[in-house]
Amino acid sequence: MLVALLRNGEVVSLAKAWTKEELVRLKRKESFFCPACKREVVLKLGNHRIPHFAHKKDDACPYEHEPESARHLTGKFDLFSWLQRQNIQAKLEPYLPPVQQRPDILVAHHHFIYAVEYQCSAIREILFRKRNDSYRSKGIRPIWILGAHHLRYRNHHISLPRFQWMFAHHFPLVPRPLLFFYCSETKRLIRLVHLIPFSVRRTFAIPVVQPLHSLSFSDLLSFPAVSLPASFWHDWLNYKQRWRLTFPLYPDKITRLICYDFYRRGIIPSLFPTEAGWPLPHGYLFETPPFIWQTYVLIPFMQPERKLVPLDSIYRFIGERLAAGRLAARQLPLATGRRYTQAVYEYLQLLTKLGYFQWEGRKCLRLVKEFTFPKTMDEVIQQDRQMMEQMKRQPPLFRYINELELNKNG
């Protein structure tokens, strides 16, 4: 901890500019107590960590959720100092009795209260949700920043496990979720933008890396204007090819069930329709890879007598696959308010612009152009490339490309 109480109730913050000699004298003179549990704590003045308070051995605080590593202490101090330099009202480690929690930093900014948490260790999902729900119940907006040691990426290919996806934020007036990482060694903040999943664990994203001192708190609540690199579409086609070559080779229980569903409809899993497996602005709402969930969206149109399909029956069909475990919606505790149906509707709109569907009123879609079922791997790779060029060429699809690449919502 960086904050403690004296015996008389006075608050002592180590975020102030103390000299080592002043802290030594303070330690000899005073006793210190945890602001949350009121148990006595010790002022640590070692050489390897910044000065901090710690509970006595074998006397854990019931309100602490993770051990205070050197990385956590330093990062928390950096973020608090950064806010102070902007003259933003902020409190370090305040204990909040109504929610029985002690956020790293409590921030008042533009009529809102934010709880800023710097997370360096793993946290159980049930505890993560409980803490967020408690903050929200009191009108406090949580902002979580992960330690940069969690981030693994090469170029724009990010290894993003389910644990890290939990920390994706979706702020008002921001078109896409974004993730924050902070490195206390280099003093740099990393914002991951353009989160477009390739698979369950692999995601395309752009890391925007900047020195912390060059950013404002308002920058955290906005979306950087960064376009996708020219290599994105080439990378996407490579992943489509990889899906086709490798998906049937890993026959776990769910894969076998999906393959069974596909074969029943006459779909060879490695030769799924060219029309499936495309990036979408809200494709992140599915945890399941896009080629799988998009193929399922096409299935209701593949029966000879079903050229006209009600929109709600498509949603119901996908909902049943979610309930059966064939598909999985992404769990985003910090980006609530959007459902998987938004990605499904977006996909149907894309195919409508490509000439496959026509709307009958606002509630039904009519299939007017048959889907493409390739017969060989060479043929499907060529068809995927042709469809990509068609998507980028056709004027009706300019808005789709802009939404995906430039984050314009119309």
ChimeraX attribute file (.defattr): number of C-alpha atoms within 10 A of each C-alpha:
attribute: neighborCount
match mode: 1-to-1
recipient: residues
	/A:1	25
	/A:2	21
	/A:3	20
	/A:4	28
	/A:5	21
	/A:6	15
	/A:7	13
	/A:8	8
	/A:9	11
	/A:10	10
	/A:11	14
	/A:12	14
	/A:13	18
	/A:14	19
	/A:15	16
	/A:16	9
	/A:17	8
	/A:18	11
	/A:19	8
	/A:20	11
	/A:21	9
	/A:22	10
	/A:23	16
	/A:24	13
	/A:25	10
	/A:26	13
	/A:27	15
	/A:28	9
	/A:29	8
	/A:30	11
	/A:31	16
	/A:32	26
	/A:33	23
	/A:34	20
	/A:35	21
	/A:36	20
	/A:37	14
	/A:38	13
	/A:39	15
	/A:40	19
	/A:41	22
	/A:42	18
	/A:43	23
	/A:44	16
	/A:45	15
	/A:46	9
	/A:47	7
	/A:48	7
	/A:49	13
	/A:50	16
	/A:51	21
	/A:52	21
	/A:53	22
	/A:54	23
	/A:55	17
	/A:56	12
	/A:57	8
	/A:58	6
	/A:59	11
	/A:60	13
	/A:61	16
	/A:62	10
	/A:63	12
	/A:64	14
	/A:65	14
	/A:66	12
	/A:67	13
	/A:68	16
	/A:69	12
	/A:70	16
	/A:71	19
	/A:72	22
	/A:73	21
	/A:74	20
	/A:75	22
	/A:76	25
	/A:77	19
	/A:78	19
	/A:79	23
	/A:80	22
	/A:81	17
	/A:82	18
	/A:83	18
	/A:84	13
	/A:85	10
	/A:86	12
	/A:87	9
	/A:88	15
	/A:89	12
	/A:90	20
	/A:91	19
	/A:92	23
	/A:93	24
	/A:94	18
	/A:95	19
	/A:96	14
	/A:97	9
	/A:98	10
	/A:99	14
	/A:100	15
	/A:101	19
	/A:102	21
	/A:103	22
	/A:104	25
	/A:105	21
	/A:106	24
	/A:107	22
	/A:108	14
	/A:109	13
	/A:110	8
	/A:111	5
	/A:112	10
	/A:113	18
	/A:114	19
	/A:115	24
	/A:116	22
	/A:117	19
	/A:118	23
	/A:119	22
	/A:120	23
	/A:121	15
	/A:122	12
	/A:123	12
	/A:124	9
	/A:125	13
	/A:126	8
	/A:127	11
	/A:128	15
	/A:129	15
	/A:130	11
	/A:131	18
	/A:132	18
	/A:133	18
	/A:134	16
	/A:135	22
	/A:136	15
	/A:137	12
	/A:138	11
	/A:139	12
	/A:140	18
	/A:141	19
	/A:142	20
	/A:143	21
	/A:144	20
	/A:145	21
	/A:146	23
	/A:147	21
	/A:148	19
	/A:149	13
	/A:150	18
	/A:151	16
	/A:152	10
	/A:153	16
	/A:154	7
	/A:155	9
	/A:156	19
	/A:157	18
	/A:158	21
	/A:159	19
	/A:160	21
	/A:161	13
	/A:162	15
	/A:163	12
	/A:164	17
	/A:165	22
	/A:166	19
	/A:167	23
	/A:168	23
	/A:169	23
	/A:170	22
	/A:171	19
	/A:172	10
	/A:173	9
	/A:174	15
	/A:175	18
	/A:176	21
	/A:177	21
	/A:178	25
	/A:179	24
	/A:180	24
	/A:181	24
	/A:182	29
	/A:183	21
	/A:184	22
	/A:185	10
	/A:186	10
	/A:187	16
	/A:188	18
	/A:189	25
	/A:190	23
	/A:191	21
	/A:192	23
	/A:193	23
	/A:194	27
	/A:195	24
	/A:196	22
	/A:197	25
	/A:198	26
	/A:199	19
	/A:200	17
	/A:201	16
	/A:202	16
	/A:203	20
	/A:204	24
	/A:205	24
	/A:206	22
	/A:207	23
	/A:208	13
	/A:209	13
	/A:210	14
	/A:211	13
	/A:212	19
	/A:213	16
	/A:214	10
	/A:215	14
	/A:216	13
	/A:217	15
	/A:218	9
	/A:219	11
	/A:220	17
	/A:221	16
	/A:222	15
	/A:223	20
	/A:224	16
	/A:225	9
	/A:226	14
	/A:227	14
	/A:228	17
	/A:229	10
	/A:230	8
	/A:231	9
	/A:232	14
	/A:233	17
	/A:234	11
	/A:235	15
	/A:236	17
	/A:237	17
	/A:238	12
	/A:239	15
	/A:240	21
	/A:241	17
	/A:242	12
	/A:243	21
	/A:244	19
	/A:245	14
	/A:246	10
	/A:247	14
	/A:248	16
	/A:249	10
	/A:250	10
	/A:251	12
	/A:252	9
	/A:253	9
	/A:254	14
	/A:255	16
	/A:256	14
	/A:257	15
	/A:258	20
	/A:259	18
	/A:260	15
	/A:261	16
	/A:262	18
	/A:263	12
	/A:264	10
	/A:265	12
	/A:266	12
	/A:267	18
	/A:268	18
	/A:269	22
	/A:270	21
	/A:271	20
	/A:272	23
	/A:273	21
	/A:274	23
	/A:275	22
	/A:276	22
	/A:277	23
	/A:278	21
	/A:279	18
	/A:280	21
	/A:281	24
	/A:282	25
	/A:283	25
	/A:284	27
	/A:285	23
	/A:286	22
	/A:287	21
	/A:288	22
	/A:289	21
	/A:290	23
	/A:291	22
	/A:292	20
	/A:293	24
	/A:294	23
	/A:295	19
	/A:296	21
	/A:297	18
	/A:298	15
	/A:299	16
	/A:300	19
	/A:301	19
	/A:302	14
	/A:303	9
	/A:304	7
	/A:305	8
	/A:306	12
	/A:307	16
	/A:308	17
	/A:309	18
	/A:310	16
	/A:311	17
	/A:312	12
	/A:313	13
	/A:314	22
	/A:315	16
	/A:316	12
	/A:317	15
	/A:318	24
	/A:319	17
	/A:320	13
	/A:321	16
	/A:322	15
	/A:323	10
	/A:324	12
	/A:325	13
	/A:326	20
	/A:327	21
	/A:328	20
	/A:329	17
	/A:330	18
	/A:331	17
	/A:332	21
	/A:333	18
	/A:334	21
	/A:335	19
	/A:336	11
	/A:337	8
	/A:338	12
	/A:339	13
	/A:340	19
	/A:341	19
	/A:342	14
	/A:343	20
	/A:344	23
	/A:345	15
	/A:346	16
	/A:347	22
	/A:348	20
	/A:349	17
	/A:350	20
	/A:351	18
	/A:352	19
	/A:353	16
	/A:354	17
	/A:355	13
	/A:356	18
	/A:357	21
	/A:358	18
	/A:359	16
	/A:360	12
	/A:361	7
	/A:362	8
	/A:363	11
	/A:364	16
	/A:365	21
	/A:366	17
	/A:367	19
	/A:368	13
	/A:369	14
	/A:370	12
	/A:371	15
	/A:372	15
	/A:373	17
	/A:374	20
	/A:375	11
	/A:376	10
	/A:377	14
	/A:378	9
	/A:379	12
	/A:380	22
	/A:381	18
	/A:382	12
	/A:383	18
	/A:384	22
	/A:385	15
	/A:386	12
	/A:387	15
	/A:388	17
	/A:389	12
	/A:390	13
	/A:391	19
	/A:392	14
	/A:393	12
	/A:394	11
	/A:395	11
	/A:396	14
	/A:397	17
	/A:398	13
	/A:399	15
	/A:400	23
	/A:401	18
	/A:402	15
	/A:403	17
	/A:404	20
	/A:405	18
	/A:406	16
	/A:407	22
	/A:408	13
	/A:409	12
	/A:410	7
